[in-house]
Amino acid sequence: MKHIAMIALAMGLASPAPAQEQAPDRLLELESKIDALSQEVERLKLGEAAAEPQADAKTFGYAPAATKVYRAQQNKVSIGGYGEMVYKSVSNRRQDGAASGVRDMADFQRAILYVGYKFNDWVLFNSELEFEHGTTGNTRGEVSVEQAYIDFRFSRPFGVRAGTLIVPVGITNEVHEPTTFHGVFRPGVETNIIPTTWRENGLGIFGEAGILSYRSYIMTGLQAVSNTGVKGFNDSTALRSGRSSGAKSFAEDLAWVGRLDISPVEGVKVGTSLYTGEADQNLTARDVPVTLREVHGQAEYRGLELKALYAHGSVGNAANLNSAQGYTNIAKNSVGSKFFGGYLEGAFNVLSGAKTSQYLAFFVRYERYDTQWRTPAGFAKNPANSRTEYTRGLTYKPIPQVAVKLDHQWITNKARTGANQVNLGLGYIF
């Protein structure tokens, strides 16, 4: 409408002048006004082009704030981010009645900046810079590059991606912004079985076509043995401490990961992924093959939300790895030669039928996982690693970009050393 009004004004200014008005003066006045109108049109165009896209849609498997650069104008920098502050109060007593000895804790858990640049309509850069626990002093926190990659998007069905990449496994690993999941903390299965946030250096292909989406990457492998700051595999978190996170990663052993998702109807997604490779990095006498498989599903209908995931993995030559890591049968700290985990989650947005953009959902989640489901011959299991968790709570979003969360967790294990906890969280994206 502004453009139409200015054109109309220009046409009016261009109408014949009264006979008594001198022509040179009239022409100078017209030139001045037309120049001002041209500058205003250009300013409006620049303003439209400079408008920052909203963090309101997922793209190519990534979360809303992480993909703003995909919706940005060409030759433009895109800035986004998210953050989480959490409070945790642990019960004074464990399952077995002994004192838990765990203090209440408040933590600005993470503050994230996304910085991207869209060179043109098919080449872009995206990055995620993470600041954890408010500081890097006194070993309390760290600063990390969580992802940094270049996309060459030849078409929507086919693109090439290279850099530090999120491993496309599970529901939460790629989509880990606090407004996208229920509960103050990420699911235990997607922390200890699937080690979110898991990233490695690599390259591969990705795309979407109709109801299908896929990712397929070659990446640096995990590191099973403690060396150069990487702790290696352990009994309680399976593969998690074997991540090099793109920092001077050993590349003696590589891995492949592939993922396929199908969205047959709006609001429904089912998929699977497979990670396979070796993790010895020439630090052990024998190879350490690793496999991790998972299947997942999500569905949303009106105010109802459902999630389900099951994952299981294996570590080969675990006895040899135990020797390299110094793990003993007496300590019951053997690496699990097999491990598994799964969860079911349901939620309902009680405001779904109201004429409001606000969101208030009650949710429940059941998790069962064991990082030592099987151990090599001669190595005993630690029953504390066979865990069951029940979480119930609520998520309130006054606007889609801000979430306030409250939940209660019943955390149990077969050693009866689990302790319940109440969690409160505040998260945001932009």
C-alpha positions in Angstrom: 0.0 0.0 0.0 2.9 2.4 0.8 4.4 1.8 -2.7 1.0 2.4 -4.4 0.5 5.6 -2.5 4.0 6.9 -3.4 3.4 6.0 -7.1 0.1 7.9 -7.0 1.7 10.9 -5.4 4.5 10.9 -8.1 1.8 10.8 -10.8 0.1 13.7 -9.2 3.3 15.7 -8.9 3.9 15.0 -12.6 0.6 16.7 -13.7 0.9 19.8 -15.8 1.9 22.9 -13.8 -0.2 26.1 -13.9 0.8 28.4 -16.8 2.0 31.2 -14.5 4.5 28.9 -12.7 8.0 29.1 -14.2 9.1 25.7 -15.8 12.7 25.5 -14.5 11.6 25.9 -10.8 8.8 23.4 -11.3 11.2 20.8 -12.7 13.7 21.2 -9.9 10.9 20.7 -7.4 9.7 17.6 -9.2 13.3 16.2 -9.3 13.8 16.7 -5.6 10.5 15.0 -4.6 11.0 12.1 -7.0 14.5 11.6 -5.5 13.0 11.6 -2.0 10.4 9.1 -3.1 13.0 6.8 -4.6 15.0 6.9 -1.4 11.9 5.9 0.6 11.1 3.0 -1.8 14.7 1.8 -1.4 14.6 2.1 2.4 11.4 0.0 2.5 13.0 -2.7 0.3 16.0 -2.8 2.5 13.9 -3.1 5.6 12.0 -6.0 4.1 15.2 -7.8 3.2 16.8 -7.1 6.5 13.9 -8.6 8.5 15.1 -11.4 10.7 13.1 -14.7 10.2 11.2 -16.1 13.2 12.3 -19.1 15.2 9.0 -20.9 14.4 9.7 -23.8 12.0 11.9 -26.9 11.8 14.0 -27.4 8.7 16.0 -30.4 7.5 15.6 -32.1 10.8 16.9 -29.3 13.0 15.1 -27.2 15.6 13.4 -23.8 15.0 16.1 -21.4 16.2 18.8 -23.6 14.7 17.4 -23.2 11.2 16.6 -19.5 11.0 19.4 -19.1 8.4 17.6 -21.3 6.0 14.7 -18.8 5.9 17.0 -15.7 5.8 17.6 -13.5 2.8 20.6 -14.0 0.6 23.9 -12.4 1.6 22.6 -11.9 5.2 23.9 -12.9 8.6 21.3 -14.7 10.8 21.5 -14.6 14.6 19.5 -16.9 16.9 19.9 -18.8 20.1 18.4 -20.4 23.2 19.1 -20.8 26.9 18.1 -22.8 29.9 18.1 -22.1 33.6 17.3 -25.0 36.0 16.7 -25.7 39.6 16.9 -29.2 41.0 15.9 -30.4 44.5 16.9 -34.0 45.3 15.3 -36.0 48.0 17.2 -36.4 51.3 16.7 -40.2 51.2 17.5 -42.8 48.6 15.4 -45.8 47.8 17.2 -47.9 50.4 16.6 -45.2 53.1 20.2 -44.0 53.3 21.0 -40.3 53.0 21.3 -39.2 49.4 24.0 -36.6 50.2 23.0 -34.5 47.1 22.6 -30.7 47.6 19.9 -28.7 45.9 21.3 -26.9 42.8 20.5 -23.9 40.6 22.3 -23.6 37.3 22.2 -21.4 34.2 22.8 -24.6 32.3 23.5 -23.2 28.9 23.3 -20.1 26.8 23.6 -20.7 23.0 24.2 -18.5 20.0 23.4 -19.5 16.5 25.3 -17.6 13.9 24.7 -18.3 10.2 25.3 -16.7 6.8 23.4 -17.3 3.6 25.8 -16.8 0.7 23.1 -17.4 -1.9 20.1 -19.6 -2.5 22.1 -22.9 -2.3 25.2 -22.3 -0.2 25.0 -21.4 3.5 27.0 -21.6 6.8 25.4 -22.4 10.1 27.0 -22.6 13.6 26.0 -23.2 17.2 28.2 -21.8 20.0 27.5 -23.1 23.5 28.3 -21.5 26.8 27.7 -24.0 29.7 27.1 -23.3 33.4 27.6 -19.6 33.3 31.4 -19.5 33.3 34.6 -21.4 32.3 36.3 -20.6 35.6 37.3 -23.2 38.2 36.3 -26.1 35.8 32.6 -25.2 36.3 31.7 -24.7 32.7 33.0 -24.6 29.1 32.6 -22.9 25.7 32.1 -25.3 22.8 31.3 -25.2 19.1 28.3 -27.5 19.1 28.0 -27.5 15.3 29.6 -25.5 12.4 29.0 -26.6 8.9 28.5 -25.6 5.2 25.5 -26.7 3.3 25.4 -27.1 -0.5 21.7 -27.4 -1.3 21.5 -28.5 -4.9 17.8 -29.1 -4.5 15.4 -29.9 -1.7 15.8 -33.7 -2.2 19.6 -33.5 -2.3 22.3 -31.5 -0.5 25.8 -32.0 0.7 26.8 -31.0 4.3 30.4 -30.8 5.8 31.8 -29.6 9.1 31.1 -30.3 12.8 27.8 -32.1 12.5 25.1 -33.3 15.0 24.9 -37.1 14.8 21.3 -37.7 13.5 20.2 -40.3 16.0 17.1 -40.2 18.2 14.5 -37.6 18.8 16.3 -35.1 21.0 19.9 -35.0 19.6 19.2 -32.8 16.6 16.1 -31.1 18.1 17.4 -30.2 21.6 16.1 -26.6 22.2 14.2 -26.3 25.5 10.9 -25.3 24.0 10.8 -28.5 21.9 10.7 -31.2 24.6 8.9 -31.8 27.9 10.7 -32.0 31.2 13.4 -29.7 32.6 16.1 -32.2 31.7 16.4 -34.2 28.5 15.3 -37.8 28.7 17.7 -40.1 30.5 17.7 -42.6 27.6 18.7 -39.7 25.2 21.5 -38.8 27.6 23.1 -42.1 28.6 22.2 -44.5 25.7 22.1 -41.9 22.9 24.6 -39.3 24.1 22.9 -36.0 23.3 24.3 -33.6 22.3 26.5 -35.8 20.1 28.5 -34.2 17.4 31.5 -35.1 15.3 33.5 -33.9 12.3 32.3 -35.3 9.0 30.5 -34.9 5.7 27.5 -36.4 4.0 24.2 -35.9 2.2 20.8 -34.9 3.3 17.4 -34.0 1.8 13.6 -34.1 1.8 11.3 -35.5 -0.8 7.5 -35.7 -0.2 6.9 -37.7 3.0 10.6 -38.8 3.3 13.6 -37.1 4.8 17.1 -38.5 5.3 20.7 -37.9 6.4 23.7 -40.0 5.7 27.2 -39.0 7.0 30.7 -40.3 7.3 32.2 -39.0 10.5 35.2 -39.4 12.8 34.6 -42.4 15.1 34.2 -42.5 18.8 37.2 -42.9 21.1 36.8 -45.9 23.4 40.0 -45.4 25.4 41.0 -42.5 27.6 43.6 -40.3 25.8 44.2 -36.5 25.1 41.2 -35.3 27.2 38.6 -37.9 26.0 37.7 -40.2 28.8 36.5 -43.2 26.7 33.6 -45.6 27.3 32.5 -46.4 30.8 29.9 -48.5 32.7 27.3 -45.8 33.6 27.0 -43.7 30.4 28.0 -46.3 27.7 29.3 -44.3 24.7 28.8 -40.8 26.0 32.4 -40.1 27.3 33.8 -41.4 24.0 32.8 -38.3 22.1 35.6 -36.1 20.9 33.1 -33.3 20.0 35.1 -32.2 17.0 38.1 -31.2 19.1 41.3 -32.6 17.5 39.4 -35.8 16.9 41.4 -38.9 16.1 40.5 -40.1 12.6 42.2 -43.5 12.6 38.7 -45.0 12.7 35.7 -43.5 11.0 32.0 -44.2 11.4 28.9 -44.1 9.2 25.4 -42.9 10.4 22.2 -42.9 8.4 18.7 -41.8 9.3 15.3 -42.1 7.5 12.1 -40.4 8.6 8.6 -40.8 7.2 5.8 -38.3 7.8 2.7 -40.0 6.2 0.3 -37.3 7.5 0.5 -33.9 9.2 1.7 -34.2 12.8 3.0 -37.8 12.5 6.7 -38.9 12.1 8.3 -42.3 12.4 11.9 -43.1 11.7 15.0 -45.1 12.4 18.7 -44.5 12.4 21.9 -46.6 12.5 25.4 -45.7 13.7 28.3 -48.1 13.0 32.0 -47.9 13.1 35.1 -48.6 15.1 36.3 -46.8 18.2 39.8 -48.1 19.1 41.6 -45.3 17.2 44.7 -47.6 17.2 44.9 -47.2 21.0 44.1 -50.9 21.8 45.5 -54.2 20.7 42.2 -55.2 19.1 39.5 -53.4 17.2 36.5 -52.0 19.1 33.5 -52.1 16.8 30.5 -50.1 17.9 26.9 -50.3 16.7 23.9 -48.2 17.8 20.4 -48.6 16.4 17.2 -46.8 17.3 13.6 -46.4 16.2 11.3 -43.5 17.1 7.9 -42.1 16.5 6.0 -38.9 17.3 2.4 -37.9 16.8 0.4 -34.8 17.5 -3.4 -34.4 17.1 -5.1 -31.3 18.4 -3.8 -31.1 22.0 -2.5 -34.6 22.3 1.2 -35.4 21.9 2.9 -38.8 21.9 6.5 -39.8 21.7 8.2 -43.2 21.8 11.8 -44.3 21.3 13.8 -47.5 21.6 17.6 -47.9 21.2 20.1 -50.6 21.7 23.8 -50.9 21.0 26.9 -53.1 21.3 30.6 -52.7 21.9 32.9 -55.4 20.5 36.0 -56.8 22.3 34.8 -55.2 25.5 37.0 -57.4 27.7 40.1 -56.1 25.9 38.8 -52.6 26.2 38.3 -53.1 30.0 42.0 -53.9 30.3 43.0 -50.8 28.3 40.7 -48.7 30.5 41.8 -50.3 33.8 38.3 -51.5 34.6 38.1 -54.5 36.9 35.5 -57.1 37.9 35.9 -56.1 41.6 34.8 -52.5 40.8 31.9 -53.7 38.6 32.8 -50.9 36.2 33.0 -52.9 33.0 31.9 -51.4 29.7 28.6 -52.8 28.6 29.1 -55.1 25.7 25.4 -54.6 25.1 23.1 -51.8 26.3 19.5 -50.6 25.7 17.0 -48.0 26.5 13.5 -46.8 25.6 10.8 -44.4 26.7 7.1 -43.6 26.2 5.8 -40.1 26.7 2.3 -38.5 26.5 1.2 -34.9 26.9 -1.9 -32.9 26.5 -2.2 -29.2 25.9 -5.3 -28.1 27.9 -5.4 -24.8 26.0 -5.6 -26.4 22.6 -9.3 -25.6 22.2 -9.1 -22.1 23.4 -8.5 -19.0 21.2 -5.1 -18.3 22.5 -1.4 -18.7 21.4 -0.5 -19.7 25.0 0.3 -23.3 25.7 -0.2 -25.4 28.9 0.5 -29.1 28.7 0.6 -31.8 31.4 2.9 -34.8 30.5 4.1 -38.1 31.8 7.1 -40.1 30.7 8.3 -43.7 31.5 11.9 -44.6 30.8 13.8 -47.9 31.2 17.5 -48.3 30.3 20.6 -50.3 31.2 24.1 -49.4 30.2 25.4 -52.8 31.3 22.7 -55.0 29.9 25.4 -57.5 28.9 29.0 -57.5 30.1 31.9 -59.7 28.9 32.6 -63.0 30.5 34.3 -62.6 33.9 33.0 -59.1 34.5 30.0 -58.5 36.9 27.3 -55.9 36.4 26.7 -52.9 38.7 22.9 -53.0 39.5 22.9 -49.2 39.8 23.2 -49.0 36.0 19.9 -50.8 35.5 17.5 -47.8 35.8 13.8 -46.9 35.6 12.6 -43.3 35.7 9.1 -41.9 35.9 8.6 -38.2 35.2 5.4 -36.1 35.4 5.0 -32.4 35.1 3.8 -29.4 33.1 5.1 -27.1 30.4 3.7 -23.6 30.1 4.5 -21.3 27.1 3.1 -17.8 27.4 4.5 -17.3 23.9 5.9 -20.1 21.7 9.5 -18.9 22.2 9.5 -19.2 26.1 8.8 -22.2 28.2 8.4 -22.6 32.0 8.7 -26.2 33.2 8.0 -28.0 36.4 8.3 -31.8 37.0 8.8 -34.5 39.6 11.0 -37.6 38.9 10.9 -41.0 40.5 14.4 -42.3 39.8 15.1 -45.9 40.7 17.7 -48.6 40.0 18.3 -52.2 41.0 20.9 -51.2 43.6 18.2 -49.1 45.3 20.4 -46.1 45.3 18.2 -43.8 43.3 16.8 -40.6 44.7 13.7 -38.7 43.6 13.9 -35.0 42.6 11.8 -32.0 41.8 12.9 -29.8 38.9 12.0 -26.2 37.8 13.2 -24.8 34.5 13.0 -21.7 32.3 13.9 -21.9 28.6 13.8 -19.6 25.6 14.6 -19.5 21.9 15.0 -16.6 19.6 
